[in-house]
Amino acid sequence: MESSNNYNINILDLSDEMLLAILNKLNMVDVLYSLVYVNKRFNRLILDPFYIHNLDLTVKHSLLQRVSPLDIEKIDTICKRILARIHHHIYKLTVPLYLIESIVNIDYPQLQSLSLVNFEEEKFLEYLTEETFIYRLLTNQITHLNVDIFFDKKESNIFLLILCLGKHLTDLTYYHHFSSEHLGHPTFDLPLTHICSTLTKLTINVTTFDDCLYLLDGNLQSLTALIIDINKISDSLSILDNTRKLPQLKQFSLTSYHLTYVYDEKVILLLHRMINIEDLTLFLNVVRFNSTYIDGTHLYNDILVFMPQLQKFTFSINTSLSNSQIVFPSNDDIQYSFIEKGNRHVGSYVQNRLSMQIGQCHVYSLPYQFDSYLLLCNSFQGGIFDKVRSMKMIDTYPFEYELFEKISQHFPFLQNLTLDNFDGQKDKQHSSTFITFPHLEQLDITFTHVDYAEQFLFEKNTRLSRLLELHIGYDTLAIVTNNFTNDLARFNCSQIKRLVTKELYVPPKDFHLYFPLL
């Protein structure tokens, strides 16, 4: 007899709570375009103030996928047919540049938070210097502003303009997309003096450490929280003060991915100024010469003891040593340094190359809270890293199959992976099962041995069903694909939409069959 346990479930049979849970997982543009006006129940749920008070009109796509004409049509329909019905309920609005003109003729009486995505510098300046929709909201209404902006010039006064115009602004997120010509130059060039700012929280990315000192020079009188990403912390000839205490600052987060050689001279001095800090976050990549690894003893004696109000400390700190005058600590030594200070919730690993008198140590608070993981090497101990989306691996000893297998398990949502290793694999007797990276979209194996191209591109070794962008040497690519004729890497290359190589090349006749989406 045929089983009677097969049921067809109609989505409308689900409870309101379950339907809302599903809707909250979907892109809001798709929900508004597809489900409003379908029936009264969907209208009631979707147009309810609880759902649409945070209106996000950006189209969510995976890496490299552009906004399509259909996406534009969807948003245009929403603006014409639906926005007039819900505008008075909107508390938070997220809008991309291409849509801004479609929403400016409607009043938003409850709006407190505005997010502007993918704005160009020149266009954004127009909106700030003329009597525009954004100008009126900034001067009269909103308390939270999130700006995502592409810069064309080395110097811009947009940040100062926002502070001057934002009469009610308390929370600002200001994200720059810098070109290479900006890097190494200060982000700001005009003083903050005579600005009466109401800002209490600032989230920002800048190019230099001096920019951080600039923001903390005392002119942002109400600032209690600074979350800052510095492209590179390096020495400078600046005369900005790095000694005056910062008693008003309660939260500070410092992120810098590039190696810094002035941690002890610059960063430690800055942290000593934060006498009332309650929440501290550090993500750093440090090089030290005449010292030892940053461990529990250092963090306590040189930082935490100066912060009597500290309640929360989140960190991920890599230290690279080059020093023949010290005994290199082991991982047990590092762990003991934290346990001795009463902190058992710390992960660490150490890789000492005693013959070369160099070493590397990574210490991090648990659970791991960052979306990036830097300089993973063969001494990696494992753990749960479900927040990590981007990783760089580097070592002078080969990465074997077992390490990649461990990474695929311990970093389940990894999207971006970079390898730096010219030492070929010694053990190629792989398991009968392949490794899977189900979310990996970007892979950079430019500076690696050819073995790692085989490891990641051959389907028998690794399955990369979402790989969209590949960085690789052209000669390496030609070798592993046998001039784009074998089938070993065809599956993992089939979805690639962007290929970046070190060399210029003329695609051979079989090239586009291997990369049909290029």
N, C-alpha and C positions, 0 to 999 in steps of 0.2 A: 504493500500500500504506500501511497505517497505521503510523506511526512506532513503533518498538520501544523508544524512549528514555524512555517514560513509566513511571515506577516509583512504586508506592505504598509509602511508608516507614512502618513501624510504629514508634511511639516506643520500644517495647521492644527494637528492633534497635540503638538507640544504646548507646554505651558508658556505663559508670557515670560516668565523668568528664563526659561531655556531659550526661547526665541531671542530675547535681548542679549543673552550670553553669546549666541551665534552671531548676531548683528555686530556686536562689539569686536568680533574677530575679523570682520570683513572691512574692506575699504569703504569709507563713508560715501565717496562719490558713486561707487557701484550700487550701494544700498539706496541712496536717494534717487538715482536714475532708474533703477530697475523695479523697485518695490513700492514706491509711493504711487498712489492711485490704483494699485492692483486690487485692493479690497479695503474695507473699513478697518479691519483689525491691524493690518500693516500700517495704515495711515495713523491710527491711534498710537502705536508703538514707536514708529519712526519720527513722527512729528511731535512727540511728547517732549517737553522742555528738558527732561532728564537726559534724553538721548542727544538732542541737537544743541544743547547749550555750549558744547565744545565742537564747533564746526570746522572740519579739516577738509579743504578743497584741493589738496594736493593728490596727485595720482601716484600710488605706490607701485614702483616697478623694481625688478631686479637690476643688477649692475648692467650698465650700458644700454638699457632699453629706454628709448626716447618716448616722449609724449606723442601719441598718435593722433591723427585727425578724429578718430572715434572718441578719444579721450576729450578732445576739445568740444566735440558735439555734446557729450554727456554733461560737461560742466556748463556749457551754454544753456542747455535745457534746464538744469537745476537753477541757474540764476534767473531765468525767465519765468519758470513755472512754480518754483518752490520757495525761493529766497524771500519773496514778499510775504509769505505765510509764516515764516519762522524768525524773521530778522529781530523781532522784539524779545526773543528768548535767548539770543546768542550772547554768551558771556566771554567766550574765547574763540578767536577766528584765526585760521591758518590759510594763507593765500599765496600762490606763486605770482611772479611778475606778470606773466602773460594773461593773468585773469583780473588784474587789479582794476582795469577800466570797466569790467562787467559788474562790479559790486559797489561802485562809488556813489550811485544815485539813490541809495537806500540808507535810512537812518538805523543806527544800532544803539538804542538807548541803554542797554545793559552791558555793552561791551567794555571789558576791563583789560583783556589780554589780546595782543595782536602779534602774529608771527608772519614775517615776510620772507619768502623763500626764493633763492636764486635771483636776487636783484643785482643789477649792474650799477657800478658806482655813479656814472653820469646820470642815469635815469633816476636813481634814488635821490641824488642831490636836487634834481628838479622837484621831486615830491616834498622835499624839506624846505625849499626856498620860495615856493609859491603857495598860494592859498588853495591847497589840495585836500583831498580826503584824508591822507595820512597826516598832513600838517595839522588839520583840525582835531583829529583824534589825539595826536601827541600833545598838543597844547591844552586841550580842554578835558580830556576824558581818561585815557588808558593809564593803568598803573604798571602793566607788564608789557615789555616789548622784546621780541626775539627777531634779530636781523641776521640774514644769511646773505653776504654780499661779495661780489667779485670786484677786485680792485684793478684799475688800469694804471694809476699813477703811484709814484713812490710815497707821496704825501697827500693826506686828505683830512679835511676838517669835519667829516661826517660825525665822528664820535662826539666832538664838542658841540656840534649843532643839535644832536639828540639831547645832550645834557641841558643845553640852554632852553630848548623848546619843551622838554618833558616836565611840565610844571607839577604833575602828579606822579611821575615815574618813580617807582620804588625797586623794580626788578628789571634789569637789562641783560639780555644775552646778545653778544655782539661777535659774530663769527665772520672772519675774513677768509677769502680764498686768495692767498698770496701767489704772485708769480715769482719766478726765480730772482728777478731783479730787486724785489722787495727784501729778500732774505739778507740779513746782516745789517740792514738799515733800521733805525728805530721806527716803530709804528706811528708815533705821535711826534709832532714838531712844534706845537703851540702849547703854552702853559695853561694849566687848569685854573689859574687864579681868577677871582671875581665871578666864579660860577656858584650859584646858590642851588646846590643839587639836593634833591630829596631821595636820591638813590641809596638803598640799603643793601642791595645784593647785585653784584656784577659778575657775569660769566663771560670770559673773553679769551681770544687767542691773539698772541703778539709775537714779534720776531726776536726781541732781545730782552735780557734781564733788566736793562735800564727802563724798559717800558713798565715793568712791574713796579720798580721804585717810583716811577713817574705817577702811577695810579695811587700809590700809598704815601704821597708827599704831604697829605693832610688837607688837601683842598676838597676832597669828597667827604665832607664832615659827617655825613650820616651813614657812611659805608660800614657795615658790620660783617659782610660776607664777600670774599673774593675767591672765585674759581678761575684759575688762569692756566693757560697752556702756552708755554714759551718754546718757540722753535729751537733755540739754542741758547744755553746759559754759558756765556763766555766772559772773559775779562774785557774791560773797556776803560776809556779815559774820562768817563763821566764824573761830574762832581755832585751827582744826586746823593742826598743823605741816605745812608743805610744804618743809622744808629738810633734815631729818635724812636721812642716806644710807641706802640700802636694799641693803646688801651681799649679802643672801641671795637677792635676786630675780634669777632667770636668764631668765625669759620674761615678757614683758608685751605685751598686745594691747589697744589702745584704739580703740573705735569710737564715733562720735557723728555722727548724720545731720543734726541741726539746725545752723544757723549758730552759730558761736561768735565772739565779739568779744574774748575774753581768752586767745587762744592763746599769745601771747608772755608774758603775765603769769602764767598758770596752768600750761599744758601744758609749756612749755619748762622751767620751774622743777622740775616733777615729774620730767621725764626726766633732768635733771641729777643726781637722787638715785640713779639706777640704775647704779652704777659697775661692776657685774659682770654686766650684762645680756648675754645671748648671742643671744636671739631677740626681735626687736622688730617689732610690727605696728601701723600707724597708718592709720585710715580717718577722715578729718576733712574738715570743711567750714568754712573759715576766712574771716573778714572782716578786712581790715587797712586802716588809714587812712594812717598816717605811715610807711609802709614799702613794700616791693615784693613781688613774687610769691615764694612759697616755692619755691625751686629747689635745684639741686644744691649750690650754694655755701652757702646757708643751712643745709641739712640737715647738711652736713659740719661747718661752723664752729660751729653752735649746738647740734647734737645729737651727731653721730657721734664727734666728737673727744673727747667726754666718756665714751665707751663703749669702752674698749680691748679688751674681751673679745667684742665683738659679732661674730657669725658670720653672722646672717641678718637682713635688713631688708626687710620687705614693706610697701608703702604705696600709698595712693590719697588724694591731698590736693588739694582744690579751694581756690583762693584767689580771693576777690572783692576788687577794689581800688576805692577812691574817693579819689583824691588828685591834686591839680593841681600838686604840687610835684616830681614825678618824671618821668623818661622811661620810658614803659611798654615793658618788654622784649618782643621778638618771640619766636616759637616757636624760631627758630634760636638766640637768646640762651639760652633755657631749656635746649635740648639741649646747647649748648656747656658750660653750667655743670655738667652731669653728666659729660660726656666729660672735661672738665678734671680732675675728681676720680676718673677711672678707671672710671666706670660708664656703659656703653653700652646696658645692658638697661633702658631707661626709655622709656615712652611719654609724650607730652605734646601739648597743643594750647593755643593762646592766642587769645583774642578780645578785642581792644582796641577800645573805642569812644572814640576820641580827642576827638571833638567834645563828648562828655559827660564826658570825663575819668573814665571807669570802664573796668574790664577784668576779665576772668576767665581763670584759668589752671588747668589740671588736669594734675598729674604723677602717674605711677603706675609701679610696678615691673612688669617683664615676666618671665614671663607673668602676666597679670592673674589674681589669686587670689580676688577677692571676688564675692559673689553679688548685690551691688547696684552700680549705676552712677548717680552723681548729676550733675545739671546739664549733661547733654549739650547742646551747642549746634551751630550751623552750622559751626564750625571743627573739628569732629570729624575726625580723621585716618584712622580705620579701624583694623583689627587683628582679632585673634582673642579673642573674649570668650565662650567656651563655658561658663564657670561662672556668668555673670550670669543672674539670674532676675527682677530688678526694676530698673526704670530710670525716672528722671525727666528730661524734656527741657524746657529753658526758653531763650527767646531773645526779643529785641525785633524781630528780623528774621524773615521767614516761613520755615517749614519746607516745602521743596518735595518733590515726589514722589521725586526722586533720593536725598535723604537718607533717607527711609523705606525705600527699596529697599536702600540700603547697610546700614541697621540690621538689616533682616530677614536679611541675609546674614551680618553680623558678630556678631549676637547670636542664634544659632540656637535657643536654648532659653528665650527670654524669655517670662515668664509674667505679669508685671505691668508696665504702662506708664502713666505719667502725663505729660500734656502741659500746658505753661503758655505760651500764645502767642496774643495777640489780633490779630496782624497776618495778614491774609488772604494766601493763596497767590497768587503772581503768574503762575506758569506752570502751567496746568491741562491742557496738552497731554500727557496721560499716555501711557505705552507701551501697546501693544495687550495686553500681558500684565499680570495683576494681581500685587500683592505678597502674599506668604503669611507669616503668623505662625502656624505650626502649633501652638504651645504656649501662646499668649496666652489667659489666663483672666480677667484684670482689666484694664479700660481706663478711665482717668479723663481725660475731655476737658471737664471742668466749666469751666475757665478758659481757653477757647480760642475762636477765631473759628469760625464755622459751617463754614468750608471743611474743618476737620479732622474734623468729624463726617461730611462727605461722603467725605473721604479714607479713613476707617476703616470706616464702616458700609456704604458702597456696595460691593456684591460685585464690580462691574466694576473697582474700584480696589484693594481689599484683601480677601483671604479670611481670615476668622477662624472657623474651624470649631469652636473650643473656648471661645469667649467666653461666660463665665458671669456676669460682674458688670460693669455699666456705670454710670459716674458721668457725668452730663451735665445741662446746663440743659434744663428741660422745653420751653421755647420753641424751642430749637435742635432738639430731637428731633422736635417737631411739624413744624418746617419741612422737615427732610430727609426725613421720611416722608410729607409731604403729609397731615398729620393721620392717619397710620397707614393710608393707603390705597394707596400705591404699592408696587412690588415691589423697588425698588432696594436697600433695606436689609433686606429680609425674611429672607434667609438668615443674615446675621451676627447678627441679633437672635433667631433661632429657639431658641437654646439658653440664653438669658439667664435666670438664676434670681433675680437681684437687680438692681434698678434704683434708683439713688440720684440724686435731683434736688435742685436748690437750692430749688425752689418746691413748694408744695402744689398738687395738681391733682386733678381729677375725671376718671377715665379715660373717654374717649369710647367709642362703641359698637364701634369696630374695634380698640381698644387690645389686647384679649386675643387677638385673632387674630394680631396682630403679635408678641405675647410670650406664647405658649401655656404656658410653664412658670412664669410669675409667679403 
